[in-house]
Amino acid sequence: MKLRLDLVVAAVLVATAGSELVAPDAFSAQQGLEQEQACRADDAQGTSRMEATERILAYGYSEISELSRGCDNVWRALAFAEGDPVNVLVTPRGDVLTE
């Protein structure tokens, strides 16, 4: 009987420990979703997608792909410079930088 009680207690402890490990991930996923929604609500600042594309092309880059804007209003893209892939940034002021 004592062995069976020990097994039940051990099972409860394992189940409780497992739920504590899962809960923070679920919480952080929810936080990430809320931050992403807040980021989208603040879309009015900085350069537009078209302006970012035009600036990247004007700096001599080609084959722009994966163009996306982060919450910091910086556009990030993968482009090619002389045949080599380059991570390119376009700041809200319109400056073109490499990463």
C-alpha positions in Angstrom: 0.0 0.0 0.0 2.9 2.4 0.9 4.5 1.7 -2.5 1.3 2.5 -4.4 0.9 5.8 -2.4 4.5 6.7 -3.3 3.8 6.1 -7.0 0.7 8.3 -6.9 2.5 11.1 -5.2 5.4 10.8 -7.7 3.0 10.9 -10.6 1.3 14.0 -9.2 4.6 15.7 -8.8 5.7 14.8 -12.4 2.4 16.0 -13.8 2.6 19.3 -11.8 6.2 19.9 -12.9 5.2 19.3 -16.5 2.4 21.8 -16.4 4.8 24.4 -15.0 7.1 23.9 -17.9 4.4 24.3 -20.5 2.6 27.3 -19.0 5.5 29.8 -19.5 5.7 29.0 -23.2 1.9 29.5 -23.6 2.2 32.8 -21.8 5.1 34.0 -23.9 3.3 33.0 -27.1 0.3 35.1 -26.1 2.6 38.0 -25.2 4.2 37.7 -28.7 0.8 37.8 -30.4 -0.2 40.9 -28.4 3.1 42.6 -29.3 2.6 41.8 -32.9 -0.9 43.2 -32.9 0.3 46.3 -31.2 3.1 46.6 -33.8 0.5 46.5 -36.6 -1.6 49.2 -35.0 1.4 51.6 -35.3 1.9 51.3 -39.0 1.7 55.0 -39.9 5.4 56.0 -39.2 8.4 55.7 -41.5 8.7 54.7 -45.1 6.2 52.7 -47.1 6.9 49.3 -48.7 7.2 51.0 -52.1 9.6 53.6 -50.8 11.7 51.0 -49.2 11.9 49.0 -52.4 12.8 52.0 -54.5 15.5 53.1 -52.0 17.1 49.6 -52.0 17.1 49.5 -55.8 18.5 53.0 -56.0 21.5 51.9 -53.9 22.3 49.3 -56.5 20.8 46.2 -55.0 18.7 43.7 -57.0 16.4 40.7 -56.5 14.8 42.0 -53.3 13.0 39.4 -51.3 11.7 38.8 -47.8 10.9 42.5 -47.4 9.2 43.1 -44.0 8.9 45.8 -41.5 9.5 45.3 -37.8 8.0 47.1 -34.8 10.9 49.5 -34.9 9.6 50.6 -38.4 12.8 49.4 -40.0 12.3 47.5 -43.3 14.5 44.4 -43.6 15.1 42.5 -46.8 17.3 40.1 -48.6 18.8 41.6 -51.7 21.8 40.9 -54.0 24.8 43.1 -54.5 27.1 42.0 -57.4 25.6 38.5 -57.2 26.1 38.1 -53.4 23.2 38.0 -51.0 23.1 40.8 -48.5 20.7 41.6 -45.6 19.6 45.2 -46.2 17.8 47.6 -43.8 15.8 50.8 -44.6 15.4 53.0 -41.6 12.3 55.2 -41.0 14.3 58.1 -42.2 15.0 56.3 -45.5 18.7 55.4 -44.9 19.8 52.1 -46.5 22.2 50.1 -44.5 23.5 46.5 -44.5 23.3 44.1 -41.7 
